[in-house]
Amino acid sequence: MRLGTYVEILHYVADTPEAGEYYQRLGLAGLGDDVYTDGRYHLHLLAGEGPNPSLRYYGADIDALKAAGLGVVDDRLVSPAGINILLSTDAPPRQLPHDDVARAQDITRLGKFGEVSAFIPDINVERAFWEAAGFETLGRYEQPSPWGIWQDKLMLIGLHQEDVDEPFAICHFSPDMKEVNGQLKAEGFDLQPFDTSGDPEDLTWQKLMTPYGLMFYLFTGDISQAQP
């Protein structure tokens, strides 16, 4: 059973106009009402404090979700890894620009959205939660450690079984990401090495640390290799 008919990534910030300008510099397009899109997901900026990022589904049948055994409390689910999911029975305020997030076109300079990424202690525990919530396996792998991507046609969730203390992140992939990372760094964006054991000057994989408590993973590569 799917969680709803429309989903957005919620991002809590102190100043929504300032944050909106920042994300437009990354290539996300403004849709109005503090919502920005990369062509695959909608990022909704909310003034105030809250867990970054969170998900919000509209068109949710909350009674049915409860009857299915999902632990809905105060119209909210929390995955074992701590990803917050808000549920609303309201009709969607807008539509996503696609019918399948894994096949949608990207419009941002960051390349394709690959997943909302979570490092977790037990992939099977987290996987069971998302599959009960209507997500299906898009790809599952054992190297370099157990990981996989799950989707419900609206959102992509990446689960990575590693002992890493990192917040949830939005992942983008592009064959030209090394050059993109170089441009971002030259423009003053805060990029940091993804793996501190490697060459600190290698821009192949980078973490983009936003000033607003949200992190992006920017990878050089073709996400289609993982089948989305």
Summary of the structure (lengths in Angstrom):
residues: 228
radius of gyration: 16.9
end to end distance: 20.8
largest distance: 52.3
contacts: 710
relative contact order: 0.17
helix: 19%
strand: 35%
